[in-house]
């Protein structure tokens, strides 16, 4: 805890992700904590294999840190649980989604050698490929080019029909089973759903994730949990919103008509959200 705020580290199996500030002061203390941990647990941290990525750190400070701390200092990105975390959000697509598309092509080409029915191919996509796709969508919920999503969908469709002409329209395959379809993954809708799932984190109570507080700070006095219930025209200008938060709101606007009632003002609009429309409230 730092003051009243609880900060959580990313911890999965033996992989730990730490975000620290003031490295000249924090790294020595981190070394002490790791030493104490090793003495108690009899597990030694392999520092030369531990990656470090400096962001907005002066070159002189970075060189000094590299001399005193035996981390694997990275220039552009570090890797955590299969995801490449870059200095700039603009690099996330090239570092993660482009290699994943090549992986999809390679995997589907390998699967073509296995004799399966078209329904068997669809099941293979759902069980093996879809979880990988959703992992990227959830861990890196950035805005993707329309051409990228269409390319992934096209690869899946061609694999299902083994490169032949489709015998059933894709829109029918995408329908749920209860509506006469086969629930063939719709990449576009899965991506949008993953983005909306990130937006839903704002509504976790009593303690939403810490990253929501960071994004909320750029919305000034307007709460994200309030403004989403306003239409795009009713919404107050939010020029300083982070690009990722703006993408959440855009995905919500695209899905709004499908998820809430069609009246001009949603019945779920909080009282504080109404104040943005009429100062008399």
C-alpha positions in Angstrom: 0.0 0.0 0.0 1.0 3.6 -0.7 -1.0 5.8 1.6 -4.6 4.7 1.3 -4.2 3.2 -2.1 -3.5 -0.5 -2.7 -1.2 -1.3 -5.7 -1.1 -4.9 -7.0 1.7 -6.5 -8.9 1.3 -8.8 -11.9 2.0 -12.2 -10.5 1.4 -15.5 -12.4 3.4 -18.7 -11.5 7.0 -17.5 -11.4 6.5 -14.4 -13.6 6.2 -11.1 -11.8 5.5 -7.7 -13.4 6.5 -4.6 -11.4 5.9 -1.0 -12.2 8.0 1.5 -10.2 8.8 5.2 -10.2 11.9 7.0 -9.0 14.2 4.1 -10.1 17.3 5.5 -8.3 15.5 5.1 -5.0 13.1 2.3 -5.8 15.6 -0.2 -7.3 17.9 -0.4 -4.3 14.9 -1.1 -2.1 13.6 -3.7 -4.5 17.0 -5.4 -4.4 16.7 -5.6 -0.6 13.2 -7.0 -0.8 14.3 -9.7 -3.3 17.2 -10.6 -1.1 14.9 -11.0 1.9 12.5 -13.1 -0.2 15.4 -15.4 -1.2 16.5 -15.9 2.4 13.0 -16.9 3.5 11.8 -19.0 0.5 15.2 -20.4 -0.6 14.4 -19.3 -4.1 16.9 -17.1 -5.9 15.8 -14.4 -8.4 17.8 -14.7 -11.6 18.5 -11.0 -12.1 20.4 -11.3 -15.5 17.3 -12.9 -17.0 14.9 -10.3 -15.4 13.9 -7.7 -18.0 13.8 -4.0 -17.3 12.3 -1.3 -19.5 12.9 2.4 -18.7 10.3 4.9 -19.7 11.0 8.6 -19.7 14.2 8.1 -17.8 17.1 10.4 -18.8 20.0 8.6 -20.6 22.5 9.5 -17.9 20.3 8.0 -15.2 19.6 4.9 -17.3 23.3 4.3 -17.9 24.0 4.7 -14.2 21.2 2.2 -13.4 22.6 -0.3 -16.0 26.0 -0.2 -14.3 24.6 -0.9 -10.8 21.7 -3.4 -11.5 22.3 -6.6 -13.5 19.0 -6.7 -15.3 18.4 -7.5 -18.9 17.8 -3.8 -19.9 15.6 -3.6 -23.0 15.4 -0.8 -25.5 11.9 -1.0 -26.9 9.8 -3.6 -25.1 9.7 -6.3 -22.5 7.9 -9.6 -22.6 5.4 -10.8 -20.0 3.2 -13.9 -20.4 3.6 -14.0 -24.1 2.7 -10.3 -24.6 5.3 -7.7 -25.6 4.8 -4.5 -23.6 6.3 -1.5 -25.4 7.3 2.0 -24.4 4.8 3.5 -26.8 1.2 2.3 -27.3 1.7 2.9 -31.0 4.1 -0.1 -31.1 1.7 -2.6 -29.5 0.0 -3.6 -32.8 3.3 -4.2 -34.7 4.9 -6.1 -31.8 1.9 -8.3 -30.9 -0.9 -8.5 -33.4 1.2 -8.8 -36.6 3.2 -11.8 -35.3 -0.1 -13.3 -34.1 -1.5 -13.1 -37.6 1.5 -14.9 -39.0 1.0 -17.5 -36.2 -2.6 -18.0 -37.2 -1.6 -18.6 -40.9 1.1 -21.1 -39.9 -1.3 -23.0 -37.5 -4.1 -23.2 -40.0 -1.7 -24.4 -42.7 -0.5 -27.1 -40.4 -4.0 -28.2 -39.5 -4.9 -28.5 -43.2 -3.0 -31.8 -43.2 -5.4 -33.3 -40.7 -8.5 -34.8 -42.2 -11.5 -33.2 -40.5 -15.1 -32.4 -41.5 -16.0 -28.8 -41.9 -17.8 -28.9 -38.5 -14.6 -30.5 -37.0 -12.6 -27.6 -38.4 -15.0 -25.2 -36.8 -14.6 -27.0 -33.4 -10.8 -26.9 -33.7 -11.0 -23.1 -34.2 -13.3 -22.7 -31.1 -11.2 -24.9 -28.9 -7.6 -24.1 -29.9 -7.4 -20.8 -31.8 -10.2 -18.7 -30.3 -8.8 -18.8 -26.7 -5.5 -17.4 -28.1 -7.3 -14.7 -30.0 -9.3 -13.7 -26.9 -6.2 -13.6 -24.8 -4.7 -10.9 -27.0 -8.0 -9.0 -27.2 -8.3 -8.9 -23.4 -4.7 -8.2 -22.6 -4.1 -5.6 -25.4 -7.6 -4.1 -26.0 -6.4 -1.5 -28.6 -8.2 -0.4 -31.7 -7.4 -2.7 -34.6 -7.6 -1.8 -38.3 -10.7 -3.1 -39.9 -8.6 -4.8 -42.5 -6.8 -6.8 -39.8 -10.0 -8.2 -38.3 -11.3 -9.0 -41.8 -8.1 -10.8 -42.6 -8.3 -13.0 -39.5 -12.0 -13.8 -40.2 -11.1 -14.6 -43.8 -8.4 -17.1 -42.7 -10.8 -18.8 -40.4 -13.5 -19.1 -43.0 -11.2 -20.4 -45.7 -9.9 -23.1 -43.2 -13.5 -24.2 -42.3 -14.3 -24.7 -46.0 -10.9 -26.1 -46.8 -10.4 -23.4 -49.4 -13.6 -24.3 -51.3 -16.6 -22.2 -52.0 -18.7 -21.8 -48.8 -21.9 -23.9 -48.9 -23.6 -21.9 -46.0 -23.6 -18.1 -45.7 -21.2 -16.9 -43.0 -23.9 -14.8 -41.3 -25.9 -18.0 -40.7 -22.8 -19.8 -39.3 -22.2 -17.0 -36.9 -25.7 -17.2 -35.4 -26.1 -18.9 -32.0 -27.2 -22.6 -32.1 -30.5 -21.7 -30.6 -31.2 -19.5 -33.6 -30.3 -22.2 -36.1 -26.6 -21.3 -36.5 -23.4 -23.1 -35.5 -21.8 -20.2 -33.4 -18.9 -19.8 -35.8 -16.7 -17.2 -34.1 -17.3 -13.7 -35.4 -13.9 -12.0 -34.9 -15.3 -8.5 -35.1 -17.9 -9.0 -32.4 -15.4 -10.9 -30.2 -13.1 -8.0 -30.4 -15.8 -5.5 -29.5 -16.9 -7.7 -26.6 -13.4 -7.8 -25.3 -13.2 -4.0 -25.3 -16.6 -3.7 -23.6 -15.4 -6.2 -21.0 -12.5 -3.8 -20.2 -15.0 -1.0 -19.9 -17.1 -3.1 -17.5 -14.1 -3.1 -15.1 -15.1 0.4 -14.1 -18.2 -0.9 -12.5 -16.5 -3.4 -10.2 -17.2 -2.5 -6.6 -16.1 -1.7 -4.0 -12.6 -1.6 -5.6 -12.2 -1.3 -9.3 -8.8 -2.1 -10.8 -6.2 0.6 -10.2 -5.7 1.3 -13.9 -9.3 2.7 -14.1 -8.3 5.4 -11.6 -5.4 6.4 -14.0 -7.8 6.6 -17.0 -10.4 8.4 -14.9 -8.0 11.1 -13.9 -7.8 12.3 -17.6 -11.6 12.8 -17.6 -11.4 15.5 -15.0 -14.6 16.1 -13.1 -16.7 13.7 -15.4 -17.0 10.1 -14.3 -16.6 7.5 -17.0 -19.3 5.5 -15.3 -21.7 8.4 -15.8 -20.9 9.7 -19.3 -21.3 6.4 -21.1 -25.0 6.6 -20.5 -25.2 9.8 -22.5 -25.3 9.8 -26.3 -22.4 11.0 -28.2 -24.1 14.4 -28.8 -25.1 14.8 -25.2 -21.6 13.9 -23.9 -19.4 16.7 -22.6 -16.2 17.3 -24.5 -13.3 15.2 -23.1 -10.3 16.4 -25.0 -7.7 14.9 -22.6 -9.0 11.3 -22.6 -6.4 8.6 -23.2 -6.7 7.0 -26.6 -7.6 3.7 -25.0 -10.5 5.2 -23.0 -11.7 6.9 -26.1 -11.7 3.6 -27.8 -13.8 2.1 -25.0 -16.4 4.8 -25.4 -16.4 4.4 -29.2 -17.0 0.6 -28.9 -19.8 1.3 -26.4 -21.4 3.8 -28.8 -21.4 1.2 -31.5 -23.1 -1.4 -29.3 -25.3 1.0 -27.3 -28.5 0.3 -29.3 -28.1 -3.4 -28.8 -27.6 -3.3 -25.1 -29.9 -0.7 -23.6 -33.4 0.8 -24.3 -33.9 3.1 -27.3 -35.2 6.1 -25.4 -33.2 9.3 -25.6 -32.0 9.0 -22.0 -31.1 5.5 -20.7 -33.1 4.4 -17.6 -29.8 3.4 -16.1 -28.4 6.9 -16.3 -27.0 7.9 -12.9 -28.1 11.2 -11.3 -24.6 12.7 -11.7 -24.8 11.9 -15.4 -28.0 13.9 -15.8 -26.2 16.9 -14.3 -24.0 17.1 -17.4 -27.2 17.7 -19.4 -29.0 20.1 -17.2 -27.3 22.2 -14.6 -30.6 22.6 -12.7 -30.2 19.0 -11.4 
